[in-house]
Amino acid sequence: MYLPLPTPEEMAAWDQKSSHDFGLWPEILMENASREAFRMIKRKIADLPGRSALVFAGSGNNGGDAFALARHLWNHDVKVMILHSKRLKEYKGAAGYHLSLLRSLDIPHTYLYEYNLDFLKGVDIIVDGLLGTGFRGELREGYDQWIKAINKLGRKSYIVSLDIPSGIDGITGKPSPVAVMADDTIAFEEAKIGLFQPEARQYVGCLNIAKIGIPQKIKRENPPVHYALDIDVLSLLDFPKKNMHKKENGHVLVLGGSQALSGAAVLACMGALRAGSGLVTLGCPAGLVREIRSGWPEIMTLPLGDSPDWNKDMLARLKEELPRFDSVVIGPGMGRKENVLEFIRGYLDYVHPRTLFDADALYWLAQDESLLRALSEHKEVVLTPHPGELARFYGISAKEINTDRCHYAREFTSKYKFNLVLKGACTIIFGNDQHFYISPFAVPNLAVGGSGDVLSGVIASLMGRKMSTLNATNLGVYWHGLAGKELEKKYPFLGNLAREIAESLPAVMARFKEEIRECDSQIFW
């Protein structure tokens, strides 16, 4: 259901504890890693004997993994050439040990700084073991040219990166400024968080996760902060009972819509309905009711006040009606007239415990920090900003948020203590269990106006069925991502509508619920 995504530092701690507490020497873990990498190559490349392999070995443990893998390739009659970035005498520890095994086999090797890569012609396999997950900042002298050479050769060769493509930051996933374009990346023990960032996707190729023997006890006692969602999260949703009643699947209230902005609220309602809510009501200014009723008979309405605009006088009726709803979405299409702020401030005096704040509600929360502080007392509420909306809380740009989304999300949630869904490619969820969850989906077909409104409805639908806020947000984000992935097949050059995301939800859930029964956990990229 949740795949651990350790940071490079967390992974290093697991390695260290494996050695100190269990006596698993680094040399053993390195051997295990290389064997798993070799098995993957053997699956991908038919008739290995007689093939050629160029192995790039860096200065750290990543280079040691490359040395060990080169030995396995050599032992299976692959013609191997090793290019190392550090003088042989400078390799110590586990990497030095595996280098010594290589040298005893007389496998060809050359110091990279003294080798002219321009002379290389064709090669079948390229092993990228230059830089590991601990890489940060800008590439040192030589590395950018080596990486460019690997990518050039890779046009006709199979490239496998060990743990992470060289040049990718292990946390942010950003290239610095270039990175190896791998066909396969084999992550040892667990995928690192940088591999799940959208910036890394074009470099990672197919992501493979290979266990190398880190004891489960160590991982349980030292859990990472970040996790990835996988297909098993769909198991949180049970098949409906044959004799169920509509009220058993929850009644969602959407507070939204205004003159010329009713579409956003309707899309949130459609997201909730298509996600299976038994009843959905749109609470809106009375002047919008006729428009909603005529176009969307499935959506019930709750007329609020006599004015065509939101105002605090609407709260009197809402307060009476609120207890009959199982969850609430507030914000889509409410607008940015000052009276909306008065309404939201009043709503916080008796906020429904399962409320999702989105869109214009987030705009107004960003104007007054005291509202956020009051809201932080409610542990089951959730905020669903996109980077631009989160940026407003910081007074910076969306571009700055996207430079390190995990950092800003962590800072925001540690301050206010509620659930957060930071939308976008590879959506981030921060739950009240103090962990981060990352969606595997970076789908252009979700980048359409109204997509976020549909997502709000989906999450509210799940919250309305008494599912915990954390499970509702995780399942809702994954389900919404799967729907976008399905639409990508039909609209590879975009053109789908937000309503089609909602309409795809039932079928995509049915399809993948069946697949869960037939396959192991997997990552859908």
C-alpha positions in Angstrom: 0.0 0.0 0.0 2.8 2.4 0.9 6.3 2.0 -0.4 9.0 3.5 1.8 11.0 6.3 0.3 14.0 6.9 2.4 16.2 10.0 2.1 19.8 9.3 1.3 20.6 10.0 5.0 17.9 7.6 6.2 19.2 4.9 3.8 22.8 5.5 5.1 21.5 5.0 8.7 19.9 1.7 7.7 23.2 0.6 6.2 25.1 1.6 9.2 22.8 -0.2 11.7 22.9 -3.3 9.5 26.6 -3.4 9.9 26.9 -2.4 13.6 23.8 -4.1 15.0 23.6 -7.2 12.8 27.1 -7.7 11.5 26.0 -7.4 7.9 29.3 -6.1 6.4 29.0 -3.4 3.7 30.8 -5.8 1.4 27.9 -8.2 1.7 25.2 -5.6 1.1 27.3 -4.4 -1.9 27.5 -8.0 -3.2 23.8 -8.4 -2.8 23.1 -5.2 -4.7 25.3 -6.2 -7.6 23.7 -9.6 -7.9 20.3 -8.0 -8.1 21.5 -5.6 -10.7 23.0 -8.5 -12.7 19.7 -10.5 -12.5 17.8 -7.5 -13.9 20.3 -7.0 -16.8 20.1 -10.7 -17.5 16.3 -10.5 -17.8 16.5 -7.5 -20.1 19.4 -8.5 -22.4 19.2 -11.9 -24.1 22.3 -13.9 -24.9 24.7 -12.1 -22.6 27.9 -14.0 -23.5 29.9 -12.1 -26.1 28.1 -8.8 -25.4 30.1 -5.7 -24.4 29.7 -3.6 -21.3 31.2 -0.3 -20.3 31.1 0.2 -16.5 31.4 3.8 -15.1 32.5 3.6 -11.4 32.4 6.7 -9.2 34.4 7.5 -6.1 31.9 6.3 -3.4 29.9 3.2 -2.6 28.1 3.6 -6.0 31.4 2.8 -7.6 31.8 -0.2 -5.4 28.4 -1.5 -6.6 29.7 -1.0 -10.1 32.9 -2.9 -9.4 30.9 -5.9 -8.1 28.5 -5.8 -11.0 31.4 -5.7 -13.5 32.7 -8.9 -11.9 29.4 -10.7 -12.5 29.2 -9.6 -16.1 32.8 -10.7 -16.7 32.1 -14.1 -15.1 29.2 -14.5 -17.6 31.5 -13.9 -20.6 30.6 -10.3 -21.2 33.5 -8.2 -22.5 33.9 -5.6 -19.7 35.8 -2.3 -19.6 35.8 -0.3 -16.3 36.3 3.4 -16.2 36.9 4.7 -12.7 36.8 8.3 -11.4 39.3 7.8 -8.6 42.8 6.5 -8.5 42.8 2.8 -7.7 44.9 3.2 -4.5 42.3 5.7 -3.2 39.4 3.2 -3.0 39.0 2.0 0.6 36.4 0.0 2.5 33.8 -2.1 0.7 34.5 -0.4 -2.6 38.2 -1.2 -2.2 37.4 -4.8 -1.4 35.3 -5.3 -4.6 38.0 -3.5 -6.6 40.6 -6.0 -5.3 38.5 -8.9 -6.6 38.3 -7.3 -10.0 42.0 -6.8 -10.2 42.7 -10.4 -9.4 40.6 -11.3 -12.5 42.6 -8.9 -14.7 39.5 -7.1 -15.9 40.5 -4.1 -18.1 40.2 -0.8 -16.2 41.2 2.8 -16.9 41.2 6.1 -15.0 38.5 8.2 -16.4 40.4 11.5 -16.4 43.0 9.8 -18.7 40.5 8.2 -21.1 39.2 9.8 -24.2 35.6 8.9 -24.5 35.5 10.2 -28.1 37.2 7.0 -29.2 34.3 4.8 -28.1 32.2 3.4 -30.8 29.3 1.0 -29.9 28.7 -0.9 -26.7 25.8 -3.1 -25.7 25.5 -2.3 -22.0 26.4 0.9 -20.1 26.5 0.7 -16.3 26.1 4.0 -14.6 27.7 3.9 -11.2 29.2 7.4 -11.1 27.2 9.2 -8.5 24.9 7.9 -5.8 21.9 9.2 -4.0 24.0 11.5 -1.8 24.9 13.7 -4.7 24.0 17.4 -4.2 24.7 20.7 -5.9 26.6 21.1 -9.2 28.6 18.4 -11.0 32.3 18.5 -10.5 34.8 18.9 -13.3 34.6 16.0 -15.7 31.3 14.5 -14.6 29.2 16.6 -16.9 31.2 15.5 -19.9 31.1 11.9 -18.8 27.4 12.0 -18.4 26.9 13.6 -21.8 29.1 10.9 -23.2 27.0 8.2 -21.6 23.8 9.7 -23.0 25.3 10.0 -26.4 26.3 6.3 -26.4 23.0 5.4 -24.9 21.2 6.2 -28.2 22.3 2.7 -29.3 23.1 1.1 -25.9 21.1 -0.2 -22.9 21.8 2.1 -19.9 21.3 0.9 -16.3 21.8 3.3 -13.4 22.7 1.9 -10.0 20.4 3.3 -7.3 19.8 6.6 -9.1 20.8 8.2 -12.4 24.0 10.1 -11.9 23.5 13.8 -11.8 20.0 13.5 -10.1 19.7 15.0 -6.6 18.6 12.2 -4.3 16.0 14.4 -2.5 14.7 17.0 -5.0 15.1 14.8 -8.1 16.5 17.7 -10.1 19.3 17.2 -12.6 22.4 19.3 -11.9 22.1 20.5 -14.7 22.5 17.3 -16.7 21.9 13.7 -15.7 22.1 10.2 -17.1 19.1 9.1 -19.2 18.7 5.6 -18.0 16.6 2.8 -19.6 16.4 1.1 -16.2 17.2 2.3 -12.7 17.6 -0.3 -10.0 17.1 1.1 -6.5 18.7 -0.9 -3.8 16.4 -2.0 -0.9 14.0 0.9 -1.4 13.4 3.7 -3.9 14.9 7.0 -2.7 12.6 10.0 -2.5 14.4 11.8 -5.4 13.3 9.1 -7.8 9.6 10.0 -7.2 10.0 13.7 -7.9 8.5 14.7 -11.3 11.8 16.3 -12.4 13.5 12.9 -12.2 11.0 10.9 -14.3 12.5 11.4 -17.7 15.9 10.2 -16.4 14.9 7.2 -14.4 13.4 5.1 -17.1 11.8 1.9 -15.6 12.2 1.9 -11.9 13.1 -1.4 -10.3 13.4 -2.0 -6.6 15.7 -4.8 -5.4 16.0 -6.0 -1.8 19.6 -6.3 -0.6 19.1 -7.7 2.9 18.5 -4.7 5.2 16.7 -6.4 8.2 13.0 -5.5 8.5 13.6 -4.9 12.2 15.8 -2.0 11.4 13.4 -0.5 8.9 10.4 -0.9 11.3 12.3 0.7 14.2 13.7 3.5 12.0 10.9 4.3 9.6 11.4 6.9 6.9 9.4 10.1 6.7 8.3 9.7 3.1 6.2 7.0 1.4 5.0 6.4 -2.1 1.4 5.3 -2.9 1.0 2.1 -4.8 -1.9 0.2 -6.3 -2.6 -1.6 -3.1 -4.0 1.7 -1.7 -7.2 0.9 -3.7 -7.8 -1.9 -1.2 -8.9 0.7 1.2 -12.2 0.9 -0.7 -14.5 -2.1 -0.1 -16.9 -3.5 -2.7 -20.4 -2.2 -1.9 -22.8 -4.4 -0.1 -25.7 -5.8 -2.3 -28.3 -4.4 0.1 -26.8 -1.0 0.9 -28.8 2.2 1.2 -27.7 5.5 -0.4 -27.2 7.1 3.1 -24.6 4.4 4.0 -22.2 5.9 1.4 -22.2 9.4 2.9 -23.8 12.7 2.2 -21.3 15.4 1.0 -22.0 19.1 1.2 -20.1 21.4 -1.2 -20.1 25.0 -0.3 -19.2 26.9 -3.4 -20.2 28.7 -6.5 -21.0 32.3 -7.3 -22.1 34.3 -10.2 -20.1 33.2 -13.3 -18.2 30.7 -11.2 -20.6 27.9 -10.5 -18.7 25.3 -12.7 -16.0 24.7 -10.1 -18.6 23.7 -7.4 -20.5 21.5 -9.8 -17.2 19.7 -10.7 -16.6 19.0 -7.0 -20.1 17.6 -6.7 -19.5 15.4 -9.8 -16.3 14.1 -8.3 -18.1 13.1 -5.1 -21.0 11.5 -7.0 -18.7 9.5 -9.4 -16.6 8.4 -6.4 -19.7 6.8 -5.0 -21.3 9.2 -2.6 -24.9 8.3 -1.9 -26.0 12.0 -1.8 -24.4 15.3 -2.7 -25.7 18.7 -1.9 -24.5 22.1 -3.2 -24.8 24.9 -0.7 -24.8 28.2 -2.6 -26.3 31.6 -2.8 -30.0 31.3 -3.5 -29.7 33.0 -6.9 -27.7 30.1 -8.3 -30.1 27.3 -7.3 -32.3 27.4 -10.5 -29.2 27.2 -12.7 -27.9 24.2 -10.8 -31.2 22.3 -10.7 -31.8 22.7 -14.4 -28.4 21.5 -15.5 -27.6 18.9 -12.9 -30.6 17.0 -11.5 -28.3 14.6 -9.6 -27.1 17.4 -7.4 -29.3 18.5 -4.6 -29.2 22.2 -3.5 -29.2 24.1 -0.2 -30.1 27.7 -0.9 -28.3 30.1 1.5 -29.6 33.6 2.1 -31.4 36.0 -0.2 -28.3 37.7 -1.7 -26.6 36.5 -4.9 -23.3 36.8 -3.1 -21.8 35.0 -0.1 -22.2 36.8 3.3 -22.2 36.0 7.0 -26.0 36.1 7.2 -26.0 32.7 5.4 -24.5 31.1 8.4 -27.7 31.0 10.4 -29.3 28.4 8.1 -26.1 26.5 7.5 -25.5 26.0 11.2 -28.8 24.3 11.5 -28.2 22.0 8.4 -24.6 21.2 8.9 -25.0 18.2 11.3 -26.8 16.1 8.7 -23.8 16.0 6.3 -20.9 13.5 6.6 -18.2 15.7 5.0 -17.9 19.2 3.6 -16.0 20.9 0.7 -15.6 24.6 1.0 -14.2 27.0 -1.5 -14.7 26.0 -5.2 -16.0 29.0 -7.1 -16.9 31.1 -4.0 -15.1 34.1 -5.4 -13.0 36.8 -3.8 -15.4 39.5 -2.8 -14.8 40.6 0.8 -18.0 39.1 2.0 -16.7 35.7 1.3 -14.0 36.2 4.0 -16.8 37.1 6.5 -18.6 33.8 5.7 -15.4 31.7 6.1 -14.5 33.4 9.3 -18.0 32.6 10.7 -17.8 29.0 9.4 -14.7 28.4 11.4 -16.7 29.1 14.6 -18.4 25.7 14.1 -16.5 24.0 11.4 -17.6 20.5 10.4 -14.9 18.1 11.7 -14.5 16.6 8.2 -14.1 19.7 6.1 -11.9 20.0 3.0 -10.7 23.6 2.2 -9.9 24.3 -1.4 -9.7 27.1 -4.1 -11.1 30.4 -2.9 -11.3 29.3 0.7 -7.5 28.9 0.6 -7.2 32.3 -0.8 -8.9 33.8 2.2 -7.2 31.7 4.7 -3.9 33.0 3.4 -5.0 36.6 4.1 -5.4 36.1 7.9 -3.0 33.8 9.8 -5.3 33.7 12.8 -7.8 31.7 10.8 -5.1 29.1 10.1 -4.2 28.9 13.7 -7.8 28.4 14.7 -8.2 25.7 12.1 -5.2 23.8 13.3 -7.1 22.6 16.3 -9.2 20.4 14.0 -7.1 17.3 13.2 -9.4 15.8 10.5 -9.7 18.8 8.2 -7.6 18.9 5.0 -6.3 21.7 2.8 -5.7 21.0 -0.9 -3.6 23.8 -2.4 -1.7 23.7 -5.7 1.8 25.3 -5.6 0.4 28.8 -6.4 -2.1 28.6 -3.5 0.6 27.4 -1.1 2.9 30.1 -2.3 0.4 32.7 -1.2 0.8 31.6 2.4 4.5 32.3 2.1 4.3 35.5 0.0 6.5 33.9 -2.7 6.0 32.5 -6.2 4.8 29.0 -7.3 8.1 28.6 -9.0 9.9 28.9 -5.6 7.5 26.3 -4.1 8.3 23.9 -6.9 12.1 24.2 -6.2 11.5 22.0 -3.1 7.9 21.1 -2.6 8.6 18.6 0.2 10.5 21.3 2.2 7.7 23.9 2.0 5.0 21.3 2.7 6.9 20.1 5.7 7.4 23.6 7.0 3.8 24.5 6.5 2.3 21.4 8.2 4.8 21.4 11.1 3.5 24.9 11.9 -0.2 24.3 11.6 -0.6 20.5 12.3 -3.3 19.5 9.8 -3.6 17.4 6.7 -2.3 18.9 3.5 -2.6 17.8 -0.1 -0.1 19.7 -2.3 -1.5 19.2 -5.8 0.6 18.9 -9.0 2.7 16.3 -10.7 3.5 13.7 -8.1 1.0 15.2 -5.6 2.3 15.2 -2.0 0.1 14.3 1.0 1.1 15.2 4.5 -1.0 13.3 7.1 -1.7 13.7 10.7 0.6 10.7 11.3 3.5 13.1 10.5 4.5 11.2 7.4 4.6 12.3 3.8 3.0 10.3 1.0 3.8 10.9 -2.7 1.7 10.0 -5.7 3.5 8.2 -8.5 1.5 10.0 -11.2 2.8 12.9 -13.3 0.1 13.0 -15.9 -0.4 16.0 -18.2 -4.1 15.1 -18.6 -4.7 16.1 -15.0 -3.4 19.6 -15.7 -6.7 21.0 -16.8 -9.0 23.6 -15.2 -11.4 21.9 -12.8 -9.2 18.9 -12.2 -8.5 20.0 -8.6 -12.2 20.5 -8.0 -12.9 17.0 -9.0 -10.2 15.7 -6.7 -11.8 17.7 -3.8 -15.1 15.9 -4.4 -13.4 12.5 -4.5 -11.6 13.0 -1.2 -14.7 14.4 0.4 -16.7 11.4 -0.8 -14.3 9.1 0.9 -14.2 11.2 4.1 -18.0 11.0 4.1 -17.8 7.2 4.4 -16.1 7.4 7.8 -12.7 6.7 6.3 -9.9 8.4 8.1 -8.8 11.7 6.5 -5.3 10.2 5.8 -6.7 7.2 4.1 -9.3 9.3 2.2 -6.7 11.7 0.9 -4.2 9.0 -0.1 -6.9 6.9 -1.8 -8.5 9.9 -3.4 -5.2 11.2 -4.9 -4.2 7.8 -6.3 -7.7 7.1 -7.7 -7.7 10.6 -9.4 -4.2 9.9 -10.8 -5.3 6.6 -12.2 -8.3 8.3 -13.9 -5.8 10.8 -15.5 -3.6 7.9 -16.6 -6.5 6.2 -18.3 -7.4 9.5 -20.1 -3.8 9.8 -21.3 -4.5 6.7 -23.5 -7.5 8.3 -25.2 -6.0 11.8 -25.3 -2.3 11.5 -25.8 -2.1 15.1 -27.0 -4.4 16.4 -24.3 -7.9 17.8 -24.9 -9.8 15.9 -22.2 -12.1 17.8 -19.9 -12.2 17.9 -16.1 -15.7 16.3 -16.2 -14.1 13.3 -18.0 -11.8 12.8 -15.1 -14.9 12.4 -12.8 -16.6 10.2 -15.4 -13.6 7.9 -15.6 -13.5 7.2 -11.9 -16.0 4.2 -11.6 -14.5 2.2 -14.5 -10.9 2.8 -13.5 -11.6 1.6 -10.0 -13.4 -1.5 -11.2 -10.5 -2.4 -13.5 -7.7 -2.0 -11.1 -9.5 -3.6 -8.1 -9.5 -6.7 -10.3 -5.8 -6.3 -11.0 -5.0 -6.1 -7.3 -6.2 -9.7 -7.0 -3.8 -10.8 -9.8 -0.5 -9.0 -9.2 2.0 -7.9 -6.7 2.4 -4.3 -5.6 3.6 -2.2 -8.5 4.2 1.3 -9.4 2.1 2.7 -12.3 4.2 5.4 -14.1 
